[in-house]
Amino acid sequence: MTAAHIAQKTPIPVEVEAGKDYWWCACGQSKRQPFCDGSHKGTAFAPVKWTAEATGRKFFCACKQTKAGPFCDGSHKAL
C-alpha cells in the first residue's frame, strides 16, 4: 500500500455533535479535510467512520500518519 498524502502537518479541531457519524479521510486527498469527499476512489484507502459519543471539540489528524486514527497522536511532529 502506498503512503497517505499529508494534507497538513497540524491537527484540525472540529466541534462534534453527540450521536453524529463522521467519516475521516484516510488518504489525505480530500478537499474537505479532515473528512472524506470520495477522493480515495480507485485507491487502497477507505474513510474511517467515527461516531461522537459526546458533543465537544476533537482534534482530527491531518497528516494521516496517526496510529490513533481518526485523531491526532502527535505523529506530525516527526515529519
Secondary structure, 3 states (H helix, E strand, C coil): CCCCCCCCCCCEEEEECCCCEEEECCCCCCCCCCECCCCCCCCCCCCEEEECCCCEEEEECCCCCCCCCCECCCHHHHC
